[in-house]
Amino acid sequence: MYTAKGQLDRNALIRQYQPLVRKLAHHMMAKLPANVQVDDLIQVGLIGLSDALSRFEATQGVQFETFATQRIRGAMLDELRENDWVSRGVRKSQKDIEVSMRRLEHQLGRSPLESEIAADLGMSLSDYQGLLGRVRGTQLVYLEDINHSSDDDDSFLDRHLGDTEADPLNMLSDQRMRQALVAAIKNLPEREQHIMSMYYEEDMNLKEIAAVLDVTESRICQLHSQSIARLRAKMRTH
């Protein structure tokens, strides 16, 4: 997209890719604590988009949208790290929920209901659901693990771990981990399985999932957080 003088029309390209910035911001919100505002992420993402326009070279053999996505996400992640996105209190609350889930599942022989978890934690159902909204930033995989460098396609784990592909013990351990995670997801309550599928497989954001299930976005956020807590509780042994 060029101007009449044959120059790259930056303003037109920024307008064209604004929906991409909004999509990435909304999709990232489920990984963030409740104090983070989506509008702030969008503003930072637009800066990342502008940076991508300045640095992109077609000769690199990469499509602009792929390049821009890395820059936009990188800008958002950098901003979140600088602002200490998860507090100790949030981590402790998440751990308390996981401990309660493990204890109840052992006692009941099934996944506990929200009301049962709330009672075990000594709080009302509404207080527990509010807590789920506040701890949504604690994930099965943390932001540092899913971050991609702006200069290459390697993940955080790829950059900081040695080559383990030739080690049979590591290969077996990784296979068992994946099998355990798949089994844990299949054991989630049906509604939570559906939400996880829409979010991670169909790449839908919380607002879109809420519209499909005809509930509020905050309710989807609570159920997503609860699903992650269930998975983390099950995967502790791995």
C-alpha positions as CSV (number, residue, x, y, z in Angstrom):
1,M,0.0,0.0,0.0
2,Y,1.7,3.2,-1.2
3,T,1.1,6.9,-1.5
4,A,0.9,8.8,-4.8
5,K,4.6,9.4,-4.5
6,G,5.3,5.7,-4.4
7,Q,6.1,5.7,-0.6
8,L,4.8,3.2,1.9
9,D,1.5,4.6,3.3
10,R,2.1,4.0,7.0
11,N,-1.2,5.5,8.1
12,A,-3.2,3.3,5.8
13,L,-1.3,0.2,6.9
14,I,-1.8,1.0,10.6
15,R,-5.5,1.4,9.9
16,Q,-5.5,-1.9,8.0
17,Y,-3.8,-3.8,10.8
18,Q,-5.6,-2.2,13.8
19,P,-8.0,-5.2,14.0
20,L,-5.0,-7.5,14.3
21,V,-3.8,-5.4,17.3
22,R,-7.2,-5.5,19.0
23,K,-7.5,-9.3,18.4
24,L,-4.1,-10.0,20.0
25,A,-4.9,-7.7,22.9
26,H,-8.3,-9.3,23.6
27,H,-6.8,-12.8,23.3
28,M,-4.0,-12.0,25.7
29,M,-6.5,-10.7,28.3
30,A,-7.3,-14.1,29.7
31,K,-3.6,-14.5,30.6
32,L,-3.6,-11.2,32.6
33,P,-4.8,-10.0,36.0
34,A,-7.9,-8.0,36.3
35,N,-6.1,-4.6,36.8
36,V,-4.8,-4.7,33.2
37,Q,-6.9,-2.7,30.8
38,V,-7.4,-3.9,27.2
39,D,-7.1,-0.4,25.9
40,D,-3.7,-0.1,27.4
41,L,-2.6,-3.3,25.6
42,I,-4.0,-1.9,22.3
43,Q,-2.0,1.3,22.7
44,V,1.2,-0.6,23.3
45,G,0.4,-3.0,20.5
46,L,0.0,-0.1,18.1
47,I,3.5,1.0,19.0
48,G,4.7,-2.5,18.2
49,L,2.8,-2.3,14.9
50,S,4.5,1.0,14.0
51,D,7.9,-0.5,14.9
52,A,7.1,-3.5,12.7
53,L,6.4,-1.1,9.8
54,S,9.8,0.5,10.3
55,R,11.8,-2.7,10.5
56,F,10.0,-4.9,8.0
57,E,11.9,-6.0,4.9
58,A,10.2,-8.0,2.2
59,T,13.5,-9.6,1.3
60,Q,13.5,-11.5,4.6
61,G,11.0,-14.0,3.1
62,V,8.4,-13.5,5.9
63,Q,4.9,-12.2,5.5
64,F,4.3,-8.9,7.1
65,E,1.4,-10.1,9.2
66,T,3.6,-12.8,10.8
67,F,6.4,-10.3,11.4
68,A,4.0,-7.7,12.8
69,T,2.3,-10.2,15.1
70,Q,5.6,-11.0,16.8
71,R,6.4,-7.3,17.2
72,I,3.0,-6.5,18.6
73,R,3.0,-9.3,21.1
74,G,6.6,-8.6,22.1
75,A,5.7,-4.9,22.8
76,M,2.7,-6.0,24.9
77,L,4.8,-8.6,26.9
78,D,7.6,-6.1,27.5
79,E,5.1,-3.6,28.9
80,L,3.6,-6.2,31.2
81,R,6.9,-7.3,32.6
82,E,7.9,-3.7,33.3
83,N,4.7,-3.2,35.3
84,D,5.0,-6.3,37.4
85,W,1.9,-7.9,36.0
86,V,1.3,-10.5,38.7
87,S,1.6,-9.9,42.5
88,R,2.6,-12.3,45.2
89,G,-1.0,-12.1,46.5
90,V,-2.3,-13.3,43.1
91,R,0.1,-16.2,43.1
92,K,-0.9,-17.2,46.7
93,S,-4.6,-17.1,45.8
94,Q,-4.0,-19.3,42.8
95,K,-2.0,-21.8,44.9
96,D,-4.8,-21.9,47.5
97,I,-7.3,-22.7,44.8
98,E,-5.1,-25.5,43.4
99,V,-4.6,-27.0,46.9
100,S,-8.3,-27.0,47.5
101,M,-9.0,-28.6,44.2
102,R,-6.5,-31.4,44.8
103,R,-7.9,-32.0,48.3
104,L,-11.5,-32.1,47.1
105,E,-10.8,-34.3,44.1
106,H,-9.1,-36.8,46.4
107,Q,-12.0,-36.8,48.8
108,L,-14.8,-36.8,46.2
109,G,-13.2,-38.9,43.4
110,R,-14.3,-36.3,40.8
111,S,-13.8,-32.7,39.8
112,P,-15.3,-30.5,42.5
113,L,-18.0,-28.0,41.8
114,E,-17.5,-24.3,42.2
115,S,-19.7,-24.2,45.3
116,E,-17.7,-27.0,46.9
117,I,-14.4,-25.2,46.2
118,A,-15.8,-22.0,47.6
119,A,-17.0,-23.8,50.8
120,D,-13.6,-25.5,51.2
121,L,-11.9,-22.1,50.9
122,G,-14.3,-20.7,53.5
123,M,-15.9,-18.1,51.3
124,S,-19.2,-17.5,49.5
125,L,-19.7,-18.6,45.9
126,S,-19.7,-15.0,44.7
127,D,-16.5,-14.2,46.5
128,Y,-14.9,-17.3,45.0
129,Q,-16.0,-16.3,41.5
130,G,-14.6,-12.8,42.1
131,L,-11.3,-14.4,43.2
132,L,-11.2,-16.4,39.9
133,G,-11.5,-13.1,38.0
134,R,-8.5,-11.6,40.0
135,V,-6.2,-14.6,39.5
136,R,-6.7,-15.0,35.8
137,G,-3.1,-14.0,35.1
138,T,-1.7,-17.2,36.5
139,Q,-1.5,-19.7,33.7
140,L,-0.5,-23.3,33.0
141,V,2.3,-21.8,30.9
142,Y,3.6,-18.4,32.0
143,L,4.1,-15.4,29.7
144,E,7.8,-15.8,29.7
145,D,7.4,-19.3,28.3
146,I,5.2,-18.3,25.4
147,N,7.1,-15.1,24.5
148,H,8.8,-15.0,21.1
149,S,12.0,-13.0,20.5
150,S,11.5,-10.2,18.0
151,D,14.6,-11.4,16.1
152,D,13.8,-15.0,15.6
153,D,11.1,-17.7,15.9
154,D,12.6,-19.5,18.9
155,S,10.5,-19.6,22.1
156,F,11.8,-18.8,25.5
157,L,12.2,-22.5,26.3
158,D,14.0,-23.1,23.0
159,R,16.5,-20.4,23.8
160,H,17.2,-21.4,27.3
161,L,17.3,-25.2,27.2
162,G,19.9,-27.4,25.6
163,D,19.2,-29.8,22.8
164,T,17.3,-32.7,24.5
165,E,15.9,-34.4,21.4
166,A,18.6,-37.1,21.4
167,D,18.0,-37.9,25.1
168,P,15.5,-40.9,25.3
169,L,14.7,-40.1,29.0
170,N,13.7,-36.6,28.1
171,M,11.7,-37.7,25.1
172,L,9.8,-40.2,27.3
173,S,9.2,-37.6,30.0
174,D,7.9,-35.1,27.4
175,Q,5.5,-37.7,25.9
176,R,4.2,-38.6,29.4
177,M,3.7,-34.9,30.1
178,R,1.7,-34.4,26.9
179,Q,-0.4,-37.5,27.5
180,A,-1.1,-36.4,31.1
181,L,-2.1,-32.9,29.9
182,V,-4.5,-34.3,27.3
183,A,-6.0,-36.7,29.8
184,A,-6.4,-33.8,32.3
185,I,-8.2,-31.6,29.7
186,K,-10.6,-34.5,28.8
187,N,-11.5,-34.8,32.5
188,L,-12.5,-31.1,32.8
189,P,-16.2,-30.5,33.1
190,E,-17.9,-30.4,29.7
191,R,-18.5,-26.6,29.7
192,E,-14.9,-25.9,30.6
193,Q,-13.6,-28.3,27.9
194,H,-15.7,-26.3,25.4
195,I,-14.3,-23.0,26.5
196,M,-10.7,-24.3,26.4
197,S,-11.3,-25.6,22.9
198,M,-12.7,-22.3,21.6
199,Y,-10.0,-20.3,23.2
200,Y,-6.9,-22.4,22.3
201,E,-8.0,-24.3,19.2
202,E,-10.4,-21.9,17.5
203,D,-8.4,-18.8,18.6
204,M,-11.5,-17.1,19.9
205,N,-11.2,-14.4,22.6
206,L,-13.2,-14.2,25.8
207,K,-15.8,-11.8,24.3
208,E,-16.4,-14.0,21.3
209,I,-16.8,-17.1,23.5
210,A,-19.2,-15.2,25.8
211,A,-21.4,-14.4,22.8
212,V,-21.5,-18.0,21.7
213,L,-22.4,-19.3,25.2
214,D,-24.7,-16.3,25.9
215,V,-23.1,-15.4,29.2
216,T,-21.0,-12.4,30.3
217,E,-17.3,-12.0,29.4
218,S,-16.4,-11.9,33.1
219,R,-18.1,-15.3,33.6
220,I,-16.0,-16.8,30.8
221,C,-12.9,-15.3,32.4
222,Q,-13.9,-17.0,35.7
223,L,-14.4,-20.4,34.0
224,H,-11.2,-20.1,32.1
225,S,-9.3,-19.4,35.3
226,Q,-10.9,-22.3,37.0
227,S,-10.0,-24.6,34.1
228,I,-6.4,-23.5,34.3
229,A,-6.4,-24.1,38.1
230,R,-7.8,-27.6,37.6
231,L,-5.1,-28.4,35.0
232,R,-2.3,-27.0,37.2
233,A,-3.6,-29.0,40.2
234,K,-3.5,-32.2,38.1
235,M,-0.1,-31.5,36.5
236,R,1.7,-30.7,39.8
237,T,3.1,-34.3,39.9
238,H,4.7,-33.8,36.5
